[in-house]
């Protein structure tokens, strides 16, 4: 199957790789089918591209790569809605925001993680009140190192360097 995107052009995708999100993402109810692929080699970041709306794509991460103590509880209703029965079938990712020209200020939405049942590629965005929707990804003590490494880069280069 071919997926048209405004950012990446035509992507060849195996239909079995499509993630179907019940209800879409908050603010994007029309986009319910997505493909996910690595941002670049050896990166913790991924692209989440809408199959339904070519202009919609997000940067996402596995939040456990950044926060060791993180725990998400998926309610029985949310698990049932995506036919999730086994813990080993769950994959969780969160959306990332990178302010233009300030990659050191990138944040992720821990309050709205996306839970995916990898066995059937069904998922849904859930609400987790205990966490912040704007959690910093770069610890304060590391921000100066990011800034020093990017002093002469353009904002687009800064974004690519950071990710």
Buried (B, 14 or more C-beta within 10 A) or exposed (E): EEBEBEEBEEBEBEEEEBBBBEEBBEEBEEBBBBBBEEBEEEEBBBBBBBBEBBEBBBBBBEBBEBBEEBEBEBEEEBBEBBEBEEEEBBBBBBBBBBEEBBBBBBBBBBBBBBBBBBBEBBBBBBEBEEBEBEBBBBEEEEBEEBEEBBEEBEBEEBBEEBB
